[in-house]
Amino acid sequence: MKLATFTHGGATRIGVVVEDSIVDLAAAASELPREMIAFLIAGPHAIERAAAAVKNPAHRIALKSVKLEAPIARPPEFLAIGLNYADHVEETKMKRPEFPMFFNKQSSCVTGPGDPIHLPRASSALDYEGELGFVIG
C-alpha cells in the first residue's frame, strides 16, 4: 500500500495512491486519523481499514489534481548516514569510516515532491544527492 500526504481543495490529509488516483481516507474512512504519524501510530487496525477503503472507488481523486506533500512534514527525529559509499568517500577525500557515521538532521530538511529547496546564505551551490527515507515505528 502506497500511503501519501496530499493537499486538495485547501485541505491537507492522507490517502492511498492507487494507479493514477489517490483514495482520500478522510472521506473513505472518516474514523481514521488525518495525519500520517497518528495514522501509523494507530497500527494494524488503521492499515486494515485503509486497505478496505481502497476497494471502494467512490473517494478517489485524480493524482494530477492534488499536490503531494512530504509524507511526514516534521518528523520528530531525522538521522542520516554519511560516507556510506566509496564514491562519496573518494569525493570528500576523507578516510573510509570503520563503522557507519550517523548524524542528526533538522526536521526542516524535509520537503515534498517538487517543492523548492532552500539554499542557505552561507552556501554558493547545492550538492546533488539521492535521498531515501524510512519510517521506523
N, CA, C and O atoms as CSV, one atom per row, in Angstrom:
chain,resi,resn,atom,element,x,y,z
A,1,MET,N,N,0.847,-1.168,0.000
A,1,MET,CA,C,0.000,0.000,0.000
A,1,MET,C,C,0.896,1.236,0.000
A,1,MET,O,O,1.823,1.336,0.804
A,2,LYS,N,N,0.619,2.172,-0.900
A,2,LYS,CA,C,1.393,3.404,-1.010
A,2,LYS,C,C,0.647,4.533,-0.303
A,2,LYS,O,O,-0.302,5.103,-0.842
A,3,LEU,N,N,1.091,4.842,0.902
A,3,LEU,CA,C,0.484,5.925,1.677
A,3,LEU,C,C,1.059,7.257,1.233
A,3,LEU,O,O,2.222,7.332,0.837
A,4,ALA,N,N,0.258,8.304,1.296
A,4,ALA,CA,C,0.721,9.626,0.892
A,4,ALA,C,C,-0.004,10.699,1.699
A,4,ALA,O,O,-1.125,10.501,2.167
A,5,THR,N,N,0.660,11.825,1.847
A,5,THR,CA,C,0.034,13.033,2.384
A,5,THR,C,C,-0.163,13.956,1.192
A,5,THR,O,O,0.737,14.110,0.366
A,6,PHE,N,N,-1.329,14.566,1.101
A,6,PHE,CA,C,-1.626,15.402,-0.065
A,6,PHE,C,C,-2.493,16.578,0.328
A,6,PHE,O,O,-3.143,16.572,1.374
A,7,THR,N,N,-2.493,17.600,-0.536
A,7,THR,CA,C,-3.368,18.750,-0.358
A,7,THR,C,C,-4.301,18.820,-1.554
A,7,THR,O,O,-3.885,18.688,-2.705
A,8,HIS,N,N,-5.574,19.031,-1.248
A,8,HIS,CA,C,-6.596,19.150,-2.300
A,8,HIS,C,C,-7.708,20.035,-1.747
A,8,HIS,O,O,-8.164,19.835,-0.621
A,9,GLY,N,N,-8.136,20.992,-2.524
A,9,GLY,CA,C,-9.214,21.871,-2.087
A,9,GLY,C,C,-8.885,22.655,-0.828
A,9,GLY,O,O,-9.774,22.979,-0.040
A,10,GLY,N,N,-7.592,22.962,-0.638
A,10,GLY,CA,C,-7.172,23.763,0.504
A,10,GLY,C,C,-6.982,22.985,1.797
A,10,GLY,O,O,-6.636,23.574,2.821
A,11,ALA,N,N,-7.202,21.669,1.773
A,11,ALA,CA,C,-7.040,20.855,2.987
A,11,ALA,C,C,-5.957,19.797,2.757
A,11,ALA,O,O,-5.877,19.196,1.686
A,12,THR,N,N,-5.135,19.586,3.771
A,12,THR,CA,C,-4.082,18.561,3.697
A,12,THR,C,C,-4.537,17.363,4.511
A,12,THR,O,O,-4.988,17.497,5.648
A,13,ARG,N,N,-4.411,16.192,3.909
A,13,ARG,CA,C,-4.825,14.961,4.575
A,13,ARG,C,C,-4.038,13.783,4.021
A,13,ARG,O,O,-3.127,13.972,3.215
A,14,ILE,N,N,-4.375,12.580,4.441
A,14,ILE,CA,C,-3.642,11.399,3.998
A,14,ILE,C,C,-4.512,10.536,3.092
A,14,ILE,O,O,-5.740,10.613,3.108
A,15,GLY,N,N,-3.829,9.715,2.303
A,15,GLY,CA,C,-4.549,8.840,1.394
A,15,GLY,C,C,-3.685,7.685,0.954
A,15,GLY,O,O,-2.554,7.506,1.407
A,16,VAL,N,N,-4.253,6.910,0.061
A,16,VAL,CA,C,-3.565,5.756,-0.507
A,16,VAL,C,C,-3.522,5.942,-2.021
A,16,VAL,O,O,-4.556,6.133,-2.661
A,17,VAL,N,N,-2.324,5.885,-2.585
A,17,VAL,CA,C,-2.161,6.021,-4.034
A,17,VAL,C,C,-2.527,4.703,-4.696
A,17,VAL,O,O,-2.005,3.647,-4.340
A,18,VAL,N,N,-3.443,4.781,-5.673
A,18,VAL,CA,C,-3.867,3.625,-6.443
A,18,VAL,C,C,-3.829,4.031,-7.911
A,18,VAL,O,O,-4.660,4.810,-8.378
A,19,GLU,N,N,-2.849,3.488,-8.629
A,19,GLU,CA,C,-2.640,3.818,-10.042
A,19,GLU,C,C,-2.514,5.325,-10.220
A,19,GLU,O,O,-1.583,5.922,-9.678
A,20,ASP,N,N,-3.418,5.960,-10.959
A,20,ASP,CA,C,-3.315,7.402,-11.220
A,20,ASP,C,C,-4.281,8.212,-10.352
A,20,ASP,O,O,-4.698,9.310,-10.723
A,21,SER,N,N,-4.629,7.650,-9.189
A,21,SER,CA,C,-5.535,8.355,-8.286
A,21,SER,C,C,-5.070,8.176,-6.846
A,21,SER,O,O,-4.165,7.395,-6.554
A,22,ILE,N,N,-5.715,8.923,-5.959
A,22,ILE,CA,C,-5.445,8.782,-4.529
A,22,ILE,C,C,-6.782,8.628,-3.819
A,22,ILE,O,O,-7.720,9.384,-4.072
A,23,VAL,N,N,-6.861,7.653,-2.939
A,23,VAL,CA,C,-8.059,7.451,-2.132
A,23,VAL,C,C,-7.964,8.384,-0.932
A,23,VAL,O,O,-7.035,8.280,-0.132
A,24,ASP,N,N,-8.907,9.277,-0.810
A,24,ASP,CA,C,-8.946,10.239,0.287
A,24,ASP,C,C,-9.473,9.517,1.527
A,24,ASP,O,O,-10.671,9.254,1.629
A,25,LEU,N,N,-8.590,9.198,2.462
A,25,LEU,CA,C,-9.002,8.443,3.647
A,25,LEU,C,C,-9.920,9.243,4.563
A,25,LEU,O,O,-10.700,8.651,5.309
A,26,ALA,N,N,-9.847,10.567,4.527
A,26,ALA,CA,C,-10.756,11.391,5.340
A,26,ALA,C,C,-12.200,11.189,4.880
A,26,ALA,O,O,-13.122,11.220,5.694
A,27,ALA,N,N,-12.391,10.984,3.591
A,27,ALA,CA,C,-13.735,10.771,3.048
A,27,ALA,C,C,-14.125,9.295,3.078
A,27,ALA,O,O,-15.276,8.960,3.359
A,28,ALA,N,N,-13.166,8.412,2.789
A,28,ALA,CA,C,-13.473,6.983,2.670
A,28,ALA,C,C,-13.567,6.273,4.013
A,28,ALA,O,O,-14.283,5.279,4.138
A,29,ALA,N,N,-12.855,6.769,5.016
A,29,ALA,CA,C,-12.841,6.144,6.341
A,29,ALA,C,C,-12.666,7.248,7.375
A,29,ALA,O,O,-11.586,7.411,7.944
A,30,SER,N,N,-13.716,7.993,7.612
A,30,SER,CA,C,-13.623,9.214,8.426
A,30,SER,C,C,-13.165,8.967,9.864
A,30,SER,O,O,-12.752,9.908,10.542
A,31,GLU,N,N,-13.231,7.731,10.338
A,31,GLU,CA,C,-12.776,7.442,11.702
A,31,GLU,C,C,-11.254,7.366,11.811
A,31,GLU,O,O,-10.712,7.372,12.916
A,32,LEU,N,N,-10.569,7.295,10.681
A,32,LEU,CA,C,-9.104,7.210,10.697
A,32,LEU,C,C,-8.479,8.577,10.955
A,32,LEU,O,O,-9.069,9.603,10.618
A,33,PRO,N,N,-7.276,8.597,11.556
A,33,PRO,CA,C,-6.567,9.870,11.738
A,33,PRO,C,C,-6.328,10.545,10.386
A,33,PRO,O,O,-6.276,9.877,9.353
A,34,ARG,N,N,-6.184,11.858,10.400
A,34,ARG,CA,C,-5.977,12.612,9.156
A,34,ARG,C,C,-4.542,13.089,8.993
A,34,ARG,O,O,-4.242,13.876,8.095
A,35,GLU,N,N,-3.669,12.620,9.845
A,35,GLU,CA,C,-2.258,12.998,9.803
A,35,GLU,C,C,-1.445,11.714,9.860
A,35,GLU,O,O,-1.808,10.779,10.574
A,36,MET,N,N,-0.334,11.662,9.103
A,36,MET,CA,C,0.386,10.411,8.888
A,36,MET,C,C,0.952,9.798,10.166
A,36,MET,O,O,0.825,8.588,10.358
A,37,ILE,N,N,1.570,10.583,11.046
A,37,ILE,CA,C,2.143,9.996,12.259
A,37,ILE,C,C,1.038,9.356,13.102
A,37,ILE,O,O,1.207,8.240,13.594
A,38,ALA,N,N,-0.078,10.043,13.272
A,38,ALA,CA,C,-1.189,9.486,14.048
A,38,ALA,C,C,-1.730,8.222,13.382
A,38,ALA,O,O,-2.092,7.265,14.065
A,39,PHE,N,N,-1.786,8.219,12.055
A,39,PHE,CA,C,-2.247,7.034,11.322
A,39,PHE,C,C,-1.321,5.853,11.579
A,39,PHE,O,O,-1.786,4.748,11.859
A,40,LEU,N,N,-0.014,6.079,11.486
A,40,LEU,CA,C,0.946,4.993,11.704
A,40,LEU,C,C,0.904,4.489,13.147
A,40,LEU,O,O,1.020,3.288,13.392
A,41,ILE,N,N,0.742,5.393,14.085
A,41,ILE,CA,C,0.637,5.003,15.496
A,41,ILE,C,C,-0.615,4.156,15.721
A,41,ILE,O,O,-0.620,3.278,16.584
A,42,ALA,N,N,-1.667,4.411,14.958
A,42,ALA,CA,C,-2.915,3.649,15.114
A,42,ALA,C,C,-2.726,2.164,14.795
A,42,ALA,O,O,-3.531,1.331,15.211
A,43,GLY,N,N,-1.660,1.834,14.056
A,43,GLY,CA,C,-1.273,0.438,13.877
A,43,GLY,C,C,-2.055,-0.381,12.870
A,43,GLY,O,O,-2.673,0.162,11.954
A,44,PRO,N,N,-2.023,-1.705,13.050
A,44,PRO,CA,C,-2.601,-2.634,12.079
A,44,PRO,C,C,-4.078,-2.381,11.784
A,44,PRO,O,O,-4.513,-2.548,10.645
A,45,HIS,N,N,-4.849,-1.985,12.781
A,45,HIS,CA,C,-6.273,-1.722,12.537
A,45,HIS,C,C,-6.437,-0.608,11.493
A,45,HIS,O,O,-7.271,-0.718,10.595
A,46,ALA,N,N,-5.658,0.444,11.609
A,46,ALA,CA,C,-5.747,1.561,10.658
A,46,ALA,C,C,-5.338,1.095,9.257
A,46,ALA,O,O,-5.978,1.454,8.269
A,47,ILE,N,N,-4.289,0.309,9.179
A,47,ILE,CA,C,-3.839,-0.210,7.874
A,47,ILE,C,C,-4.932,-1.074,7.247
A,47,ILE,O,O,-5.222,-0.942,6.058
A,48,GLU,N,N,-5.535,-1.954,8.039
A,48,GLU,CA,C,-6.608,-2.821,7.535
A,48,GLU,C,C,-7.799,-1.995,7.069
A,48,GLU,O,O,-8.384,-2.287,6.026
A,49,ARG,N,N,-8.159,-0.983,7.819
A,49,ARG,CA,C,-9.294,-0.125,7.447
A,49,ARG,C,C,-8.990,0.642,6.166
A,49,ARG,O,O,-9.863,0.792,5.312
A,50,ALA,N,N,-7.757,1.130,6.026
A,50,ALA,CA,C,-7.359,1.837,4.800
A,50,ALA,C,C,-7.394,0.889,3.606
A,50,ALA,O,O,-7.838,1.274,2.524
A,51,ALA,N,N,-6.930,-0.343,3.790
A,51,ALA,CA,C,-6.952,-1.335,2.698
A,51,ALA,C,C,-8.383,-1.615,2.257
A,51,ALA,O,O,-8.642,-1.782,1.065
A,52,ALA,N,N,-9.306,-1.668,3.199
A,52,ALA,CA,C,-10.706,-1.874,2.844
A,52,ALA,C,C,-11.260,-0.662,2.096
A,52,ALA,O,O,-12.035,-0.815,1.152
A,53,ALA,N,N,-10.870,0.529,2.512
A,53,ALA,CA,C,-11.358,1.757,1.869
A,53,ALA,C,C,-10.905,1.864,0.417
A,53,ALA,O,O,-11.606,2.432,-0.421
A,54,VAL,N,N,-9.742,1.320,0.132
A,54,VAL,CA,C,-9.191,1.375,-1.226
A,54,VAL,C,C,-10.089,0.639,-2.218
A,54,VAL,O,O,-10.130,0.990,-3.397
A,55,LYS,N,N,-10.790,-0.353,-1.756
A,55,LYS,CA,C,-11.633,-1.173,-2.645
A,55,LYS,C,C,-12.834,-0.415,-3.183
A,55,LYS,O,O,-13.397,-0.802,-4.206
A,56,ASN,N,N,-13.237,0.661,-2.508
A,56,ASN,CA,C,-14.377,1.460,-2.944
A,56,ASN,C,C,-13.863,2.642,-3.768
A,56,ASN,O,O,-13.177,3.514,-3.235
A,57,PRO,N,N,-14.190,2.678,-5.065
A,57,PRO,CA,C,-13.678,3.767,-5.915
A,57,PRO,C,C,-14.355,5.126,-5.709
A,57,PRO,O,O,-13.988,6.097,-6.370
A,58,ALA,N,N,-15.322,5.209,-4.817
A,58,ALA,CA,C,-16.109,6.443,-4.660
A,58,ALA,C,C,-15.299,7.633,-4.169
A,58,ALA,O,O,-15.659,8.774,-4.457
A,59,HIS,N,N,-14.221,7.401,-3.438
A,59,HIS,CA,C,-13.483,8.516,-2.825
A,59,HIS,C,C,-12.090,8.693,-3.429
A,59,HIS,O,O,-11.141,9.068,-2.742
A,60,ARG,N,N,-11.993,8.418,-4.720
A,60,ARG,CA,C,-10.708,8.592,-5.416
A,60,ARG,C,C,-10.653,9.966,-6.059
A,60,ARG,O,O,-11.645,10.478,-6.579
A,61,ILE,N,N,-9.470,10.541,-6.007
A,61,ILE,CA,C,-9.210,11.840,-6.622
A,61,ILE,C,C,-8.060,11.629,-7.602
A,61,ILE,O,O,-7.103,10.924,-7.283
A,62,ALA,N,N,-8.137,12.219,-8.770
A,62,ALA,CA,C,-7.055,12.094,-9.753
A,62,ALA,C,C,-5.765,12.650,-9.156
A,62,ALA,O,O,-5.751,13.752,-8.608
A,63,LEU,N,N,-4.686,11.884,-9.266
A,63,LEU,CA,C,-3.389,12.325,-8.723
A,63,LEU,C,C,-2.961,13.664,-9.303
A,63,LEU,O,O,-2.364,14.483,-8.605
A,64,LYS,N,N,-3.262,13.890,-10.574
A,64,LYS,CA,C,-2.823,15.137,-11.212
A,64,LYS,C,C,-3.538,16.365,-10.646
A,64,LYS,O,O,-3.128,17.495,-10.910
A,65,SER,N,N,-4.615,16.148,-9.859
A,65,SER,CA,C,-5.338,17.294,-9.304
A,65,SER,C,C,-5.008,17.556,-7.833
A,65,SER,O,O,-5.628,18.411,-7.200
A,66,VAL,N,N,-4.030,16.819,-7.285
A,66,VAL,CA,C,-3.620,17.046,-5.902
A,66,VAL,C,C,-2.162,17.471,-5.866
A,66,VAL,O,O,-1.419,17.261,-6.825
A,67,LYS,N,N,-1.762,18.066,-4.758
A,67,LYS,CA,C,-0.345,18.374,-4.533
A,67,LYS,C,C,0.163,17.370,-3.509
A,67,LYS,O,O,-0.290,17.352,-2.365
A,68,LEU,N,N,1.107,16.537,-3.928
A,68,LEU,CA,C,1.707,15.607,-2.989
A,68,LEU,C,C,2.617,16.372,-2.042
A,68,LEU,O,O,3.369,17.254,-2.458
A,69,GLU,N,N,2.540,16.026,-0.775
A,69,GLU,CA,C,3.351,16.661,0.262
A,69,GLU,C,C,4.382,15.658,0.773
A,69,GLU,O,O,4.346,14.486,0.398
A,70,ALA,N,N,5.287,16.106,1.614
A,70,ALA,CA,C,6.173,15.174,2.303
A,70,ALA,C,C,5.280,14.247,3.117
A,70,ALA,O,O,4.341,14.719,3.759
A,71,PRO,N,N,5.543,12.940,3.112
A,71,PRO,CA,C,4.670,12.023,3.859
A,71,PRO,C,C,4.523,12.417,5.331
A,71,PRO,O,O,3.423,12.374,5.882
A,72,ILE,N,N,5.629,12.799,5.959
A,72,ILE,CA,C,5.619,13.294,7.339
A,72,ILE,C,C,6.341,14.640,7.307
A,72,ILE,O,O,7.560,14.699,7.142
A,73,ALA,N,N,5.582,15.706,7.466
A,73,ALA,CA,C,6.130,17.053,7.275
A,73,ALA,C,C,7.250,17.389,8.249
A,73,ALA,O,O,8.274,17.936,7.837
A,74,ARG,N,N,7.085,17.082,9.503
A,74,ARG,CA,C,8.089,17.406,10.521
A,74,ARG,C,C,8.318,16.175,11.393
A,74,ARG,O,O,7.765,16.072,12.488
A,75,PRO,N,N,9.144,15.235,10.900
A,75,PRO,CA,C,9.393,14.038,11.710
A,75,PRO,C,C,10.063,14.414,13.026
A,75,PRO,O,O,10.870,15.343,13.065
A,76,PRO,N,N,9.739,13.705,14.103
A,76,PRO,CA,C,10.323,14.050,15.397
A,76,PRO,C,C,11.833,13.807,15.450
A,76,PRO,O,O,12.532,14.410,16.264
A,77,GLU,N,N,12.324,12.942,14.601
A,77,GLU,CA,C,13.760,12.641,14.566
A,77,GLU,C,C,14.129,12.317,13.127
A,77,GLU,O,O,13.366,11.663,12.415
A,78,PHE,N,N,15.301,12.776,12.702
A,78,PHE,CA,C,15.747,12.515,11.337
A,78,PHE,C,C,17.243,12.230,11.401
A,78,PHE,O,O,18.049,13.137,11.605
A,79,LEU,N,N,17.599,10.978,11.229
A,79,LEU,CA,C,19.003,10.573,11.276
A,79,LEU,C,C,19.486,10.263,9.869
A,79,LEU,O,O,18.721,9.783,9.032
A,80,ALA,N,N,20.746,10.536,9.616
A,80,ALA,CA,C,21.339,10.276,8.307
A,80,ALA,C,C,22.626,9.476,8.487
A,80,ALA,O,O,23.190,9.424,9.580
A,81,ILE,N,N,23.072,8.869,7.424
A,81,ILE,CA,C,24.333,8.127,7.426
A,81,ILE,C,C,25.235,8.774,6.392
A,81,ILE,O,O,24.839,8.958,5.241
A,82,GLY,N,N,26.455,9.121,6.803
A,82,GLY,CA,C,27.398,9.771,5.902
A,82,GLY,C,C,28.533,8.846,5.502
A,82,GLY,O,O,28.830,7.861,6.178
A,83,LEU,N,N,29.153,9.185,4.396
A,83,LEU,CA,C,30.295,8.433,3.869
A,83,LEU,C,C,29.965,6.947,3.782
A,83,LEU,O,O,30.756,6.099,4.197
A,84,ASN,N,N,28.796,6.644,3.242
A,84,ASN,CA,C,28.346,5.263,3.210
A,84,ASN,C,C,28.516,4.583,1.849
A,84,ASN,O,O,28.034,3.467,1.653
A,85,TYR,N,N,29.191,5.238,0.919
A,85,TYR,CA,C,29.530,4.554,-0.321
A,85,TYR,C,C,30.870,5.096,-0.831
A,85,TYR,O,O,31.217,6.253,-0.593
A,86,ALA,N,N,31.605,4.248,-1.528
A,86,ALA,CA,C,33.001,4.510,-1.891
A,86,ALA,C,C,33.198,5.812,-2.670
A,86,ALA,O,O,34.140,6.556,-2.395
A,87,ASP,N,N,32.322,6.096,-3.636
A,87,ASP,CA,C,32.487,7.318,-4.440
A,87,ASP,C,C,32.399,8.574,-3.576
A,87,ASP,O,O,33.118,9.544,-3.816
A,88,HIS,N,N,31.529,8.558,-2.581
A,88,HIS,CA,C,31.397,9.727,-1.711
A,88,HIS,C,C,32.624,9.894,-0.828
A,88,HIS,O,O,33.090,11.013,-0.610
A,89,VAL,N,N,33.144,8.791,-0.325
A,89,VAL,CA,C,34.367,8.858,0.488
A,89,VAL,C,C,35.497,9.442,-0.365
A,89,VAL,O,O,36.240,10.311,0.093
A,90,GLU,N,N,35.623,8.961,-1.607
A,90,GLU,CA,C,36.684,9.453,-2.505
A,90,GLU,C,C,36.485,10.932,-2.825
A,90,GLU,O,O,37.444,11.703,-2.826
A,91,GLU,N,N,35.243,11.329,-3.096
A,91,GLU,CA,C,34.928,12.721,-3.432
A,91,GLU,C,C,35.307,13.673,-2.308
A,91,GLU,O,O,35.795,14.773,-2.567
A,92,THR,N,N,35.089,13.264,-1.067
A,92,THR,CA,C,35.381,14.127,0.073
A,92,THR,C,C,36.843,14.068,0.506
A,92,THR,O,O,37.288,14.857,1.339
A,93,LYS,N,N,37.580,13.124,-0.068
A,93,LYS,CA,C,38.995,12.919,0.275
A,93,LYS,C,C,39.174,12.616,1.769
A,93,LYS,O,O,40.172,12.984,2.388
A,94,MET,N,N,38.172,11.936,2.312
A,94,MET,CA,C,38.236,11.536,3.716
A,94,MET,C,C,38.536,10.044,3.796
A,94,MET,O,O,38.426,9.318,2.808
A,95,LYS,N,N,38.909,9.613,4.966
A,95,LYS,CA,C,39.181,8.206,5.199
A,95,LYS,C,C,37.854,7.459,5.361
A,95,LYS,O,O,36.924,7.968,5.988
A,96,ARG,N,N,37.771,6.269,4.801
A,96,ARG,CA,C,36.572,5.442,4.940
A,96,ARG,C,C,36.379,5.095,6.415
A,96,ARG,O,O,37.285,4.549,7.044
A,97,PRO,N,N,35.195,5.408,6.978
A,97,PRO,CA,C,34.981,5.112,8.392
A,97,PRO,C,C,34.869,3.602,8.635
A,97,PRO,O,O,34.375,2.856,7.790
A,98,GLU,N,N,35.332,3.182,9.790
A,98,GLU,CA,C,35.267,1.766,10.149
A,98,GLU,C,C,33.824,1.337,10.423
A,98,GLU,O,O,33.438,0.206,10.127
A,99,PHE,N,N,33.023,2.262,10.997
A,99,PHE,CA,C,31.626,1.990,11.321
A,99,PHE,C,C,30.761,3.055,10.652
A,99,PHE,O,O,31.262,4.133,10.332
A,100,PRO,N,N,29.469,2.780,10.432
A,100,PRO,CA,C,28.592,3.797,9.830
A,100,PRO,C,C,28.634,5.095,10.632
A,100,PRO,O,O,28.652,5.081,11.863
A,101,MET,N,N,28.649,6.205,9.919
A,101,MET,CA,C,28.709,7.527,10.539
A,101,MET,C,C,27.297,8.126,10.536
A,101,MET,O,O,26.832,8.617,9.508
A,102,PHE,N,N,26.626,8.083,11.676
A,102,PHE,CA,C,25.283,8.639,11.806
A,102,PHE,C,C,25.373,10.089,12.247
A,102,PHE,O,O,26.257,10.458,13.020
A,103,PHE,N,N,24.458,10.904,11.753
A,103,PHE,CA,C,24.363,12.284,12.222
A,103,PHE,C,C,22.914,12.743,12.158
A,103,PHE,O,O,22.114,12.217,11.385
A,104,ASN,N,N,22.597,13.720,12.971
A,104,ASN,CA,C,21.254,14.264,13.054
A,104,ASN,C,C,21.051,15.333,11.982
A,104,ASN,O,O,21.959,16.110,11.686
A,105,LYS,N,N,19.864,15.362,11.414
A,105,LYS,CA,C,19.479,16.436,10.503
A,105,LYS,C,C,18.270,17.136,11.121
A,105,LYS,O,O,17.524,16.535,11.895
A,106,GLN,N,N,18.088,18.373,10.784
A,106,GLN,CA,C,16.922,19.105,11.275
A,106,GLN,C,C,15.680,18.627,10.525
A,106,GLN,O,O,15.754,18.326,9.333
A,107,SER,N,N,14.554,18.557,11.207
A,107,SER,CA,C,13.335,18.091,10.535
A,107,SER,C,C,12.885,19.067,9.446
A,107,SER,O,O,12.093,18.701,8.578
A,108,SER,N,N,13.378,20.290,9.485
A,108,SER,CA,C,13.030,21.259,8.441
A,108,SER,C,C,13.679,20.914,7.098
A,108,SER,O,O,13.399,21.565,6.092
A,109,CYS,N,N,14.545,19.893,7.074
A,109,CYS,CA,C,15.164,19.482,5.805
A,109,CYS,C,C,14.185,18.709,4.932
A,109,CYS,O,O,14.468,18.481,3.756
A,110,VAL,N,N,13.054,18.304,5.467
A,110,VAL,CA,C,12.080,17.503,4.722
A,110,VAL,C,C,11.252,18.412,3.825
A,110,VAL,O,O,10.713,19.423,4.275
A,111,THR,N,N,11.160,18.043,2.563
A,111,THR,CA,C,10.322,18.767,1.610
A,111,THR,C,C,9.498,17.764,0.822
A,111,THR,O,O,9.816,16.575,0.790
A,112,GLY,N,N,8.469,18.235,0.205
A,112,GLY,CA,C,7.627,17.371,-0.611
A,112,GLY,C,C,8.130,17.298,-2.043
A,112,GLY,O,O,9.013,18.061,-2.435
A,113,PRO,N,N,7.572,16.386,-2.820
A,113,PRO,CA,C,7.970,16.257,-4.221
A,113,PRO,C,C,7.746,17.566,-4.982
A,113,PRO,O,O,6.651,18.127,-4.955
A,114,GLY,N,N,8.772,18.037,-5.646
A,114,GLY,CA,C,8.658,19.260,-6.436
A,114,GLY,C,C,8.733,20.550,-5.639
A,114,GLY,O,O,8.680,21.631,-6.224
A,115,ASP,N,N,8.854,20.466,-4.315
A,115,ASP,CA,C,8.956,21.677,-3.500
A,115,ASP,C,C,10.322,22.326,-3.685
A,115,ASP,O,O,11.292,21.640,-4.008
A,116,PRO,N,N,10.411,23.636,-3.485
A,116,PRO,CA,C,11.711,24.300,-3.608
A,116,PRO,C,C,12.670,23.858,-2.498
A,116,PRO,O,O,12.245,23.436,-1.423
A,117,ILE,N,N,13.952,23.962,-2.780
A,117,ILE,CA,C,14.995,23.624,-1.819
A,117,ILE,C,C,15.658,24.924,-1.388
A,117,ILE,O,O,16.042,25.741,-2.224
A,118,HIS,N,N,15.788,25.109,-0.099
A,118,HIS,CA,C,16.381,26.328,0.455
A,118,HIS,C,C,17.899,26.292,0.311
A,118,HIS,O,O,18.534,25.312,0.700
A,119,LEU,N,N,18.472,27.332,-0.234
A,119,LEU,CA,C,19.930,27.483,-0.319
A,119,LEU,C,C,20.356,28.474,0.763
A,119,LEU,O,O,20.063,29.665,0.657
A,120,PRO,N,N,21.042,27.997,1.798
A,120,PRO,CA,C,21.469,28.906,2.874
A,120,PRO,C,C,22.391,30.007,2.343
A,120,PRO,O,O,23.118,29.800,1.372
A,121,ARG,N,N,22.357,31.167,2.979
A,121,ARG,CA,C,23.216,32.276,2.568
A,121,ARG,C,C,24.690,31.916,2.610
A,121,ARG,O,O,25.486,32.460,1.845
A,122,ALA,N,N,25.058,31.003,3.500
A,122,ALA,CA,C,26.472,30.603,3.638
A,122,ALA,C,C,26.927,29.678,2.506
A,122,ALA,O,O,28.114,29.367,2.405
A,123,SER,N,N,26.004,29.241,1.661
A,123,SER,CA,C,26.346,28.318,0.566
A,123,SER,C,C,26.291,29.029,-0.768
A,123,SER,O,O,25.526,29.975,-0.956
A,124,SER,N,N,27.111,28.562,-1.686
A,124,SER,CA,C,27.079,29.138,-3.031
A,124,SER,C,C,26.498,28.166,-4.056
A,124,SER,O,O,26.217,28.562,-5.187
A,125,ALA,N,N,26.312,26.894,-3.675
A,125,ALA,CA,C,25.778,25.899,-4.602
A,125,ALA,C,C,25.142,24.763,-3.817
A,125,ALA,O,O,25.436,24.546,-2.641
A,126,LEU,N,N,24.261,24.046,-4.502
A,126,LEU,CA,C,23.659,22.851,-3.917
A,126,LEU,C,C,24.434,21.628,-4.383
A,126,LEU,O,O,24.998,21.624,-5.478
A,127,ASP,N,N,24.462,20.607,-3.566
A,127,ASP,CA,C,25.106,19.348,-3.931
A,127,ASP,C,C,24.007,18.382,-4.349
A,127,ASP,O,O,22.975,18.283,-3.685
A,128,TYR,N,N,24.226,17.677,-5.442
A,128,TYR,CA,C,23.233,16.724,-5.914
A,128,TYR,C,C,23.357,15.431,-5.128
A,128,TYR,O,O,24.442,14.862,-5.011
A,129,GLU,N,N,22.238,14.976,-4.591
A,129,GLU,CA,C,22.222,13.749,-3.816
A,129,GLU,C,C,20.896,13.035,-4.065
A,129,GLU,O,O,19.891,13.648,-4.424
A,130,GLY,N,N,20.926,11.766,-3.868
A,130,GLY,CA,C,19.702,10.983,-3.838
A,130,GLY,C,C,19.415,10.643,-2.396
A,130,GLY,O,O,20.309,10.193,-1.679
A,131,GLU,N,N,18.214,10.843,-1.963
A,131,GLU,CA,C,17.865,10.578,-0.565
A,131,GLU,C,C,16.756,9.542,-0.512
A,131,GLU,O,O,15.883,9.490,-1.378
A,132,LEU,N,N,16.810,8.738,0.503
A,132,LEU,CA,C,15.795,7.733,0.737
A,132,LEU,C,C,15.472,7.764,2.213
A,132,LEU,O,O,16.371,7.672,3.050
A,133,GLY,N,N,14.202,7.892,2.542
A,133,GLY,CA,C,13.814,7.959,3.942
A,133,GLY,C,C,13.041,6.723,4.361
A,133,GLY,O,O,12.337,6.116,3.554
A,134,PHE,N,N,13.176,6.357,5.613
A,134,PHE,CA,C,12.442,5.233,6.195
A,134,PHE,C,C,11.688,5.728,7.409
A,134,PHE,O,O,12.185,6.570,8.157
A,135,VAL,N,N,10.509,5.217,7.601
A,135,VAL,CA,C,9.751,5.480,8.811
A,135,VAL,C,C,9.856,4.217,9.646
A,135,VAL,O,O,9.423,3.148,9.215
A,136,ILE,N,N,10.426,4.331,10.835
A,136,ILE,CA,C,10.596,3.181,11.714
A,136,ILE,C,C,9.674,3.344,12.905
A,136,ILE,O,O,9.770,4.324,13.643
A,137,GLY,N,N,8.797,2.401,13.091
A,137,GLY,CA,C,7.817,2.516,14.163
A,137,GLY,C,C,8.039,1.504,15.258
A,137,GLY,O,O,7.290,1.477,16.235
